[in-house]
Amino acid sequence: MLKTNKLYIVPTPIGNLEDMTFRAIRILKEVNLIFAENTRTTSFLLNHFDIKTRMQSCHKYNEHETVKQITWRIKIGENIALISDAGMPGISDPGFLLIRECIQQRIGIECLPGATAFVPALINSGLPIDHFCFEGFLPRKKGRQTKFEELTEEIRTIIIYESPFRIVKTLEQLAEYLGEKRLASISREISKLYEETIRGTLKDLILHFTKNKPKGEFVLVVSGKKFKS
């Protein structure tokens, strides 16, 4: 049985449903309510594992209001699970505001280990993993140029999330600021049927995804300033 008055942070598979853990399934079955980023997406997951716990939406557009609701429900004795569409809540997904508020209100938190896209992408890259910086999604407009200027001096391995619609543009801007010979790796559709990792220079990756239409979700890993192959 779960302890009362607690928030459970539950990672979900980023592609392959076999990556779901027994512990995650048990907790999602035992909590009073699941706050999900997208209830339609989560319904497929819950049905697959025969989880009948009630759901409620918690996405970036209602996150501030949801934080108040979740903390109140936990305080009156409920156990709440927070999940995102895929991977670990709070990693480029809603969750940070709630976790911070629970800590401030001395509400118990239990975070399960589990799937997140950038770790396998980093390992698959073949680039140094002893020191790295996770940038998530880069700014689309305001602050984007400043961010690229900062990355020119970054000596750690750089990890970036990107969509198929902007990946070529991001690669071209990285090549402009960091140099087209900078080593990099792209992993897409991690743990899914068409999983693929492409390695080379930024120029190589630009050429590849100019010839081959980008599809899926991308994790871009770029070597730091001082790394030499």
N, C-alpha and C positions, 0 to 999 in steps of 0.2 A: 504493500500500500504506500501511496505517496504521502509525504508530509504536507500538512495544510499550510496555507498562506505562503505560496511560493510561485515564482515565475520560472518556467522551464524554457530554455532556448534550445530549440530542436532543429538541427540541420536536416535537410532532405536531399535526395539524390539530385545530381546535376544533369543526369541523363538516364543512366541505367538503374532501374528500380531495384536491382539486386544489391545495390550499394546501401540500401536502407538497413539500419541496424535493428536487432531484436529489442534493444533497450528503447530506441526511439519509438518503435511500434507500441511497446507496452505503455510508455508514458502518454502517447497520444490517445490511447484507449482509456487511460485512467483519469486524465485531467477533466475538469468541469467544462472547459471551453478552449477552443483552438482559435487564436487570432492568426489569420492567414493573409498574405499579401494579395492573393487573388483566389477567391473561393471556388471559382470554376476550375482553375488549374489544380487546386488542392483536392477537389472532389474526386478527381481521377486517381490521385494517390491514395486517398482514404478508402475508396471503394476497392482498390486493388488489394489492400491489406485488411479489409473488413473492419475498418475503424468507423464507428458510428457516432463519435463525439460531435457535438454541435460546433459549428464554425461561425466566425464573424470576420468581416473585412478589416484589415489593417494595412493601408498602403500609404505612400508618401504624401498623398493629398489630404488625408485625414489623421495623420500621425499625431499631431499635437492634441487633438481632441480625444483620440483613442488612448493616449497615455493616461489621461485622467480617469477614463473608464476602467482600464485594466488595473491600475493601482488601487482604485476603490474596491473592485471585485476581489482582489487578493486580500485586502485588509479585512473584508468581512468573512474570510475563511475559505475562499475558493483557490484552486490550483489552476493556473493558466499556462498554456503552451503557446509560444510564438514561433511561427515558421514563415519562411519566404517561399517564393515560387520554386527556387532551386538553390541548394547550398546553405551556407551559414547566414542566419539573420544578422544584419549589422554590417556585413561585408558588401558594400555597394548596394545594400538593400535596407529597407526600414528596420529599425531595431535599436539604434544607438540612443535616441531620446528616451525610450522606455527604460532601457538598462540603466542609464544615468539617473533617471528619476527614482527607480527602485532602490538604487544604492543610496541616494540622498534620503529616502524615506525609510531606510533600514529594512527593506523588504528582501526576503531571501531569494537568491538567484542560483539556478543550477544550469550550467551550459554544457550540453553534450558535445563530445568531439565528433567530427564527421566531415562530410564532403565540402570542399571548396575548390573552385576551379584553378586558382593561381598556383597552388602547391604542385600538382602534377605537371602543369605547364612549365614551371620553373625547373623541376627535375628533368623533364624531357628536353629542355633547351640545351643542356650541356654547358651552360654558362655558370660562372661562380655562384654558389648558393650560400656561402658563409656570411655574406653581407648583401642585403638587397633592400630596395624601397618599393613599397606598394602604392601606386598612384591611383588605382581604380580608374574611373572614367575621367578623362581630361576635360577641363572647361570647354564648352562649345564655342563661346564667344568671349565674354568678359574674362580677362585673366589668362587666356589661352597663350598669347605670345609670351607673357611673363613666365608662364610655366615652362615653355620650351627653353627660354633663356636660362632658367634655373637648372634644367636637365643637362645643359651643355657642360656644367661643372660637376655633375653627379658621378662619383667614382664607384658607387655600388651598382649592382645589377638592377635594372629598372623593370617593373611589371606594370602593364597598362591593360585595362579592359577596353574593348572597342566593338562597335556594331559593324555588320557587313557593309552598311551604307557609308561609313566614314573611314574604314580601315585604310584604303589607298591614300586618301588625303592625309591621314595621320602619319602614315609611313613617309610620304613625300615631305611633310613638314619636319619630321625627325631627321630625315636625310639632309635637309637644308640646314638645320641647326647643329646636328651632331656629326655630319659627314656621311656620305653614301656608303663608305666602306665599313661603317660600324657594324659589328656582328649582332645578329638578332635571331629570334625564333618566334614563330607563330603557331599556337595550338588552337584548333577549333573543334567544336562538337565533342568535347572531352567526355569520355565514357559512353558515347553514343555510337550508332552503327557506322557512321562515316567519319569517325575520329581521325584527325590528321595533324601532323606536326611538320612544318616547313622550316628549314634552317638555312642561314646564309648571311650575306650582308643586307643592309637596308635596300640597296639597289636591287639585289636578287629578289627580295620579297616584293618590291614594287613591280618588277617585271612579271613575276609569277601571278600576282593578283590583278594585273592589268590584262593578262592573257586569259586567266581563269576567273570567272565571275565569283566574287566572295559570297559564301553562304555560311550561315550558322553564327554562333557567338564566338568571338575571338579573344584570346589572351596573348598579348604581345610582350615578349621578354627581350630586353635590349642590354647589351653589355655596357658596363660603366666606362668612364673616360679612359682609365689607365689600363684596362684589360687588353692583353694581346694573346691571340690564339697560338 
